[in-house]
Amino acid sequence: MGCGASVAIETHMPRDQAAKTPSPALTMKAAVLIQGWYRRYMARLEMRRRYTWNIFTSIEYAGEQDQLQLSGFFSFMLDNFTQLQGSDLISQLLEPVVEPWLDRELFYDSILVPESYAGPRLSFPLSVSDTNGLLNAFKDQQSLHARYVLQLLYETKKLLQHMPNIVQLSTSYTKEITICGDLHGRLDDLLLIFYKNGLPSAETPYVFNGDFVDRGKKSVEVVVLLFAYLLLYPDHMHLNRGNHEDHIMNLRYGFTKEVMQKYKSNGREILQLFQDVFSLLPVATVIDGKVLVVHGGISDQTDLDLLGSMDRHKIKSALRFPRHSLEQLAVHPSSKQLKRMRSTDTSAATTTPRPQLRKRRCALNRQDTSFSSSSSSSSSSSSSSLCSPPTPCGFSPSMHCNILPVSPLPEQEEQEWKQVRRSSVEWKQMVDILWSDPRSQDGCSPNTFRGGGCYFGPDVTRCLLLRHGLQLMVRSHQCKQEGYELCHGGQVITIFSASNYYEEGSNRGAYVKLGRDLLPRFYQYQVSPSTRKLTLTQRVCAAEDSALRALKEKVFAHRSDLLAGFQHFDQTNTGRVSLSEWAQVLESVLRLDLPWRTLRPRLAQLASDGSVDYQSCFKDMGPGLPLAQVTPGLAETLFRYRTDIEVIFNIIDKDHSGLISMEEFRHTWRLFSAHLGVDVTNGAIDDLARSMDFNKDGSIDFTEFLEAFRVVHKLEGRDGQRKD
């Protein structure tokens, strides 16, 4: 039969079958019912997807706030209690000094590379064959020898020392510039970007917008590759600093631990150079004088001219106010007035340290720990005042000194005081650039959810762009489900390049390309092949299960406070409270801003009268390794502040061996109890230490210690696998 032939087919339908054919009206009704069912199903699925996302982000930001509190505590202790045991260790953490020999030319030649080493070898200046070899080696799970890592960091440091704070780029020499967001140690995402978009070159320039390290398991490989391409193509590869290019953040979120595990012999030297290099990274990039690229965002006090002129290398960590300037003033005998400049909290804590610390901890709220001192917290600021050049205010959170003179000073001290104040303003500018987030409401206010930086509204964006002749801002810092998001009328773009950030299938990664027309073009991807095989429902369920597990652990870690809140409403000890009371207690204790009523079926059971059985919140969880020597109250404290303890331990464990002596263990607890205002007797500490010294050799394996205070779901074994 030819292709053009037509065939007429006649069909005959039995009368009884024809009689059973649904009428058009009935068919339409069925279609409407199916459509309604599908819409309700998709709406419920979307609701689950949204609250899952809210759980992930709330817990992430709560962790960041805990880190800011801990860093503030370290600063407070260093400023006020210099004789405390462990203060020298805190000083080394907050004010690290790079070993002098690391600044000497060819210092890395003293490190021998054995002939048995089968990994990549680098020669400087780098060539394309060097970067290709490095790329392929990392694909094959090989490591770069410490000698080459140190030389790479040394060469990167030399290059960055000559770069401006704000890098100016032009599209006149290239078709497009690619901007990537947070990678957070996800090597697979970086490799996929290079595969899809091309390797860095003169034809394919890149801007990587901070947060290269932490959280992921391949942070070393990611940052080494980025630095290698920066050295190869310094005019076409550009790196902005993120809030995780910070040695204090690295202690909590994994980069420090990763470096020490991969480079046991030279890890400390590598970390010191990383700290130095991170502080030298530019803070912003401007494309064609029209597009501002920063990691976090801005505030109503952001001044690009000031950011461009400051000494960025002085700010090793945005979590630590520059202390050397205050010390500089204190050395002058005639500085009595300046020595009296302290906040009320500081003076009170100096005289009565423990009660004051406890009071501050118990009274914590989101605003207590904000590092922003934005002068504008309402949306009623006039457009004229907001768009005028900003007058940065001084820094005055309660943990630090208010830098205000009591009366006129001698000329020399006046100049020194101005320098101190300038340092505080520069530090504040850096915090806002690295930590701030946009919001839909006008105005600028402290970022109370993260605990650092600002929330900035559309009016703040418009005024900064107008003041500097810009038309668009590209930032990162926030995970987005689609990998990118536009806000503030399209004037702010958030780009996030780490796919599957919270959980397999939780989000896509993306990058954005800008051509000469400066119109953004977005490209999305998702690394895991298994994710693409899952249906939408399966992806939502997997992410939801992971988020709820994390939330239940948070609930279990605050068991005593929650029970006290429930029992406040349950005066007759029935074990039940109303749904609204249950939700109120959870929010007041956990402060996660979640839809608790919606989450109730996944967290607690209802009693027969419709009230909530609040004891059911805790029934599916227990400790990883119950210890008879640990009281329930102390155990819960350990569950809740497990990560803080680990950070303190990482400071005290100088050689990062994972083993600490009994005395080091006591130091850890002295710092920890001072941080929380928790009274723990020496006897209790000794009992706890002896219980954790399993092989009785006088040292404690801290990994086993932390494992003992991990929340375990009762449907799982200790290996974390679910039991059917």
N, C-alpha and C positions, 0 to 999 in steps of 0.2 A: 504494500500500500504506500503510495507516495505521501510526502509530507503535506502536500496541499489538498489531499483528498478530504472530503467532508462526509461524515457518516451520520445518518439520522437514526436515533434509537427510540423505539416506541416501547413504553413500559405499561404493564397491566397490573393494577393493584386490586386484590380481592376486596369485595364490598365490606366485609366485616373489618378488615384492616383499615380501609379508608374511613370507616365510621369511628375508629379509635384515634385517628389523627387529631392531636390537640388543636384547638382553635387558636387563631392569632392572639386573641385576648389572653387566653390561658398561657400561651408561650411567653407573651410579654410580662405577665405577672410573675412567672417563674424566673425570667431573666432579672427582673427588678429585685426579687428576693435574693437571688444568688449575688447580685451586685451589692446589695445591702449587707449581706453576710460578709463578703470579701472586704468591703470598706471597714466594717467593724473589726474584722480580723487584723487588717493592716493598721488600723488606728491603735489597737492594743499592742501590736508589735512595735509600733513607733513609740508608744508610751514606755514600753520596756527598754527600748534602745536609749531613750532619753534619760531615764532615771539611772540606767547602767552607766551612761557617760557622766552624769552628775556625781555618782559615787566615786568613779575613778578620779575625776578632777578634784573633788573635795578632799579625798584622802591624800592625793599628791600635794595639794597646797597646804594641807595641815602639816604634812611632813616638812615642807619648806619653812613653815612658820616655827616649828619645833627647832629647826636648825638655826634660824635667826635668833631665837630665844637663847639657845645654848651658846652661840657666838657672842651675844650680848653679855651673857653671864661671864664668859671667859674675859671679855674686855673689862667688865666691872671688877672682877677679882684681880686682874693684873693692875688696874689703876689704883685699887684701894687696899689690897691685902698682899703686898709683895712678900711677906714672910711666910705665907701659907705654903705648906709642902705641896709641891707640884706646880707652883707658880712659875718656876724656871722653865718647865715643860710647856706651859701655856705661852710664855713669852716666845719660845722657839717656834710655836705654831703661829701666833698672830703676827710676829715680826721676824720672819725667817731671814737669815743672813746666808747668802750663797758663799760656799767655801772659796777663798781667794784663788786657789789653784784651778778652779773651774773657769776662771777668766783668762788663764794663761794660754797663749797660742800653743797648739799641738799637745795640750794636756792629755788628750785621748790616746796619744801614741803609746802611753805607758800601759794601756790595756791590750793584752795580746789576744789575737784571734787564733784559736787552735786550727791545725790543718784538718782536723776531723769535722770542722764546722761546714755544714752543707747548705746553709741558707744564703740569702742574697748578699753580695758584696758591693759596696758603693765606693766610687771615686769622685772627688770634688775638684772643680765644679761639676755638678751633676749633668748627665747627658740623658737623652731620651731612652737610651738602652738601660740606664740605671733605673729610671722610674718604671719602665716596662718590666724589668726584672723584679723590682720590688712589688709591683702590682700582681704579677703572676705568682710570686712566692707567697703572698698573703692569701691569694685564692687557694693555694695548695696547703694552707694551714701551717706555713713555715714562719719562723720568727726572725727578726733582725737582731744581730748581735749587739750587745750593749756598747761596744766600741763605736759602731756606726751610728747608733742612736744618739750618743753623746756628741759626736761630730756633727750630725745633722742638726741637733739643737743649738750647738755653738754657732754654726753658720746661719741658722735662722735668726738667732739673737742678733748677730752682726747686721743682718739685713734689716730687721725690724727697727733697730736703733736709729736708722736714717729715714724711716717712714713717718709721715705726718699723722696726727690724730684722726683727721678726717681725709680720706683718700678721694680725690677727684677723678672720675672716669668719663670717657667720651665714647659715644657710639659711632663717631665719624670714621673710626678706623676699623670697624667691624660691623657685621650685619646685626648681631644680637648679643646681649649680655645675659647670662643665665644666673639667676639668684636662687640659692638653696637655703633652706631653714635648718632647724635642729636635726642633728644626726644621732647624737647620744650613743656613740659607740656601736652603731649598726653598720657594720662593714658591708653587708649584703645590699643595703639601700644605696650606699655610696657607689658600689660596683655597678648596680643597676642603672643609676643615673649616668655614669660614664658610658655604659653600654648603649643606652637609649639616646643620649645627647652628645656623646663624643668626649674624648679625653681633653683635659685642659690644653689649650694651645693658643696661638695668636688668632686663629680663626674661631675658637670656641672659648672665649673668656668666661670666668666664673667669679661670683661673689658668694662665699659661704658665710652665713650670717650668725655665727656663734653656736655655742653648745655642741662642740664636737665630741665631748667626752662625758663620762658618767652614765650610769644606769645600764648601758649595754656592755657586752663581754669583750668587745673588740675596740675599745677606745684607743688603745695604743696604736693599733694598726691604722685606724681612721686618721688620727692626728698626725702620725708619721707620714702617711700618704699625702695629706694636705700640705704639710710643711715641705715635702719633697717637691711637689709641683709648684709651690710658692718659690722655692729656690730656682727651679728650672725656668719658670715663666713669671718673674716678679712683676712684669707689666700687664699680665693677663690672668693672674690668679690672685684673688684678694680675700682676706680673712678678717672678719670683724670679731671682736671679743663678745662673748656671751656671759651670762651670770654664772655658768658652770666652769668657765675658764678662771677658776678661783680655787686656791689650794685648800681653803677651809671647806668649801662645798665638796671638794674631791674626797675629803676624809669620810663624809657621810654617804656619798652616792656611788662609791666604788672605784674611782680612778686610782686613788692612792693604793688601795689593796691590789688592784690589777697590776700596777707597775711593780710592786714588791713581790708579787707571785711570779711574774714573768722574768724579773731581773733581780734575783736574790743577792748577787754579789755587788752590783753597782746601782741598786734601786734608789738608794738615798741620793746619790749624785744626780741621777736622772730626774728624780722628783724636784730637786733644787733647781735644775735648769728649766724644767717645765714651768715652775712657778715664775721664774724670771721671764721666760718667753711669753707666758700668758699675759703678764702685766704690760708687755710691750705691744700687744696686738692693737691695731687701730680700733677706735670706738664707733666709727661711722664711715659710710661711703656715700658719695653724692654722684649721681649719673647725669651728665649733661646739664648740671646746675639746676635740675628740675626734680629729681627723684632722690629722696633721702632714705638710706638703708641703715637701720639700727636694729639691735637685737630685741630690746624690750619695747621701748616707747619713749614718751616725753612727759613733761609736766608743764604747768603754767609758768614755771621758772626756767625751763630749758633755754640755754643760750648757746647757740652753735659757735659763736665767736669765742666764748670762754672755753668751750670744749676743745676748740681747735688750738688754743694757746696753752692749755694746762700741761703739766708734766705727768702724763698718764702712768709712767713707770713707778711713781711714788705710791700709787694705789695698788698694792699687791693683792688686796682683797676688798671687795665692796662691802664685806660684812664687818670690817674693822675700821673704825674712825682713825685717821692718821694721828698717832699719839706722839710722834717725835716733836711735833711743833709745840705741844704743851710742855714737854720736857725742856725744850729750848728756853721757854719763858721761865720755867721754875728754877733754872740755874742761877739767875741774877739775884743777888742779895736784896736788891731794892724792889723786887717784884712782889712785895707783901700783898698788895691789893689784888694782883692776879692770882696769887695762891689762895685767896679767899673766894675765888670764883668757882663755885661748885653748886650742883643742883641740890634741892632739898633731899631727894632720895639718896644722893651720894653721901651727904653729911650724916644723914640718919643711919645709913647702913654702915658707915665707918665706926660709929659708936656702938651700935647694936646690930651686928651683922646677921645673925641667924634669924631672929624674929622678923627682921625687915625682909629678908629673902623669902621667908615662908609666906609673909603677907602678900608680897608681890606675886608669888606664884599662884596663890589661891584666888587672887583678884584678877587673874589674867583675862583679857578679852582681846578681840582682834586688833583693837586700836592700841593696846598697850605695847605691842611689839612692832608697830609700823616704823620703818626707817624714813618715811616721807614726812617732810614738814611743810607740805604745800600750804600756801597762804590762802588758797581759794578753795573752799569746800562747798560752796553753793553755786547754783547755776544762774544766779541773779547778777553776776559780775557784768558790768557794762562792757560792751564790745570795745570801746575805745581804750579802757584801762587794760583789758586783757591783751589787746594787740600791740600795746606799747612795749618797748624793750623792757625785759624783766629785771627786777631788782632782787637778786637771790637773797633769801633770808638765811640766817645762821642755823646751825643744827642744834636741836635742843631736846632730843628724847631724854628720858630720865636717867638712862644708864650713863650719860656722859656729862661733861661740864658745859654749862651755859657760858658761851664765850662773850661775856659782856663786862667791860671794865666798871669798877665802882665809881671812880672819879678820874679826872684828867691825869695822864701818865707823862713821864719824861719822854722826850722826843725819840730816843732810841727804842724805848719799850713800846711807844706808840706804833712805830714801824713794825716791830716784832709782833705786836698784837694784830695789826692789819694782815700780816702774813699768815698768822694762825687762822684768822677769820676767812681769808682767801682759801686756805686749805680745806676748811669745813665746807665752804661753798662748792669747791671743786669736787669734793667727795660726794656731796649731795647730788650734783649734776650727774656723776657717774652712776650712782645708785638708781636714779630715775631712768637713765638711758638703758640700763641693764635689766631692771626689774618691773617696769610699769606695764600696764595693760589698758587697752581701750574699753570704753563703755558707751552705751547708747545715750545716756543723759549728759547734758551740758555740764561744764564745770570740771574741777580737779580736786580730788580728795585722796587721803591716804589709802593705799591698797591694803585694806584690812583683811582680805581673804588670804593673800600670800604672806602678809606681814612686812613687805618691803616694796618701795617704789610707790607709784601713784595709779589711780584710775583717772584717765583723761577722756574728756568728752569731745564731741564734734567741734564745739566752739574753740577748744584749745588747739585742736589739729588745724582748723582753718587759720587761726591767728599765727601759729608758728610758720605754716607754709607761706602765708601772705608776707610775714615779716622778712623771710629769707628768699622770697621769689621762687618758691618751690610749688609743685602741683600734686605730688604724690609721696606717700611714705610707705615703705615696705618694711615690715618687722616680722619677728618669729615668736619664740618664747611660749607659745600656747599650742597644744596639740589640737588639731581640728579634724573632724571625722572624714572630711573629703580631702584633707591635706592643705586646704587653703580656705580663706574667707575674706570677703570684702565688707567693710563697715565705714561709717562716717561719710555716707554718700559716695562711696567708691574712692575716697581720698586715702584710706588706710587699707593695706593688704597684709594679711597674716599668712605666712608660708611656713609649712612644717614638713620636713622631709623624712622623718622616721616613721615608716609604716608599721602597723601592728605594735604600736607603742605600749599600750596597756595590756593587750592580750591579742592572741592570734585572731585576726579579722576585725580588730576593734576600730582601725582607721586606715585610710590610705595615706601614702606619702605624696608630695607634689613638689614641683619646682616651677618657677615663673621665668619667662623670657621677655626681655624688653628690647625692641628694635629702635630705629631712629624716630619712629612715630611715638615712642614711649607708651604704646598700648600694650598692656600685659596679656600674655598668652600662657595659659596654665597647662601643665602636663601632669597627669596623675598615674600612680602605679601602686602595686602591692606585691611585696617580695615573695611571700610564701606560695608555692604552687598548690599546696593543700587547701589554702583558703579559697582559691578560685573554684574548687570542686564542691564547696559547701553551699547549700542553699542559704537564702537570706535568713530564714528562720533558724537554721543551724548556727549561723554566725552570731546572731543575736543571743541565742541560748548559751553558747560557749562564753561569750563576753559577760553575759548576765551572771552566770555561775561564778566566774572568777571575781567579779565585782562584789557579789554578795558574800563570798568567802572572806574577802578582805574586810568588808564591813562588819561581819560577825566577829572577826578577830578584834576589831576596834571596840565592839560592844563588850566582849568578854574582858578586855584589858581595863575597862572602866566599870567593872561589875559592882564594886562597893559604892561608888558614887551614884550609879544608876539605882541600886537597891535603896539607898537612902532617899533618893528623890521619889521613887515609887511609894515607899512607906510613909512619906510625908502626906500623900493623898490617901493611903490605905491605913487609916488610924486603927482599924479593928483587925489588922493582919489577916485579911481574907485571901491575900495573894492575887488580888484583882484590882484593876483601876480602869477608868473609862478610856476609850480610844484617844480622846483629846488630851487627857492627862498623860497617857503613855507617850504620845508624840511630843508633848511639851517637855517632859523629863529628858527624853533622848536628845532633843535639840539643845536644851540648856546645858547638858553635860558634854555632849560631843561637839556641838557647834559646827556642824557640817552642812547646814542649810539644805537638807534633803526632804523630799516629799514622804514623810514618815507614814502618813495614813495609807498611801499607795503601797509602801513597802511592808506594811504590817503582815500580810499573809505569808511573806517570805522570812519574817523574823520572829513572829510570836503567834501563839494560838489564842483563839477566843474561848471564853468559858461559855457555859450553857445560856447564861443571861445576856450574852453579847458583849460583856466586858473583856478586857485583855488579861490573860494569865501571864503576868510579867516574868515569872520564874522560867517560863518556857523560852525566853530569849537566850538563856545560857546553857540549855540542856544538851546541845549537840557539840559542845567544845570542852576541852580539858587541857592540862599542862602536858608539855612534851615528855618531861621526866620528873615526876613528883619526887620531892626531897623532904624527908621527915624533919630535917633541921631547919626548914624554911617555914616561917609562919605564913598563914594565908594572906595577911596584909602585905608583908614584904614580897611575897611571890607576885601579887598583883602589881605592885610597884615595878617589879622587874619586867613583867609582861608589857606594861604600858610604856616604859622608858628603855626598852631593850636597845633601840637604835642609839639613843643618847649614850648609854653605857658603852656601846661598841665604839662610838666616836672618842670618848674619853680614854678607853683602853688603847685605841690606835695612837693616841698622843703619848701615852706612857710606855707602850711597847716600842722602844726606840729602834730595835733591830727588826721589827715586824716579823718576828719568828712565830707569832701565834701562841707563845708560851710566856707566862708572867710568873714572877716569884710571889711568894706570900706578901712581901712588903709592897711590891708593885700593885698587888690586888688591894691592899689597904689604901694605897694612894688613890686608886681608882674610886674607891668608895668614899674617901674623904671629899674628893671633888664632886662626886655624884650627890652625896648627901647635902653638901653646901649649895649645889645648884638647885635642889628641890626643897631645901629646908626640911629634910627628913632626918629625924633623930635615929641613928642606928648605932648601938653600942659596939665597942671594940670586941666584946665577947661574941656578939651576934655575927660580926664580920669574920672572926676567927672560925666559928662553927661552920659558917657558909663556905669558907675557903677550904677547910678540912674535908667537907663533904664533897667538894669538887676535885680534890686531889686524888683521883681514882687509883693511880699507881703508887701513891705515897712517896713521891720523889721530891717533894717540896716546891713543885711548880704546878700551874693550872693551865690546862689546854682551854683557851678562851672560846674556841669553836664549840667544844662540848658544853662549856658553861652557857653559851647562848642557846644551844640546842635544848638545854634543860628548861629554858624559859621561852620556848616557842609554843604558840597556841596550836593545838592539834585538834582537828575535827574528828569526832568520834567515829565517823564513817570511814576514816583513813587509818592506816598504820603509821608508824613513826617514819617510814620512808616517804610519806606523802602520797602514797597510792590509795585510790579509793577501794573499799571492800564492798563487794556485792552482797 
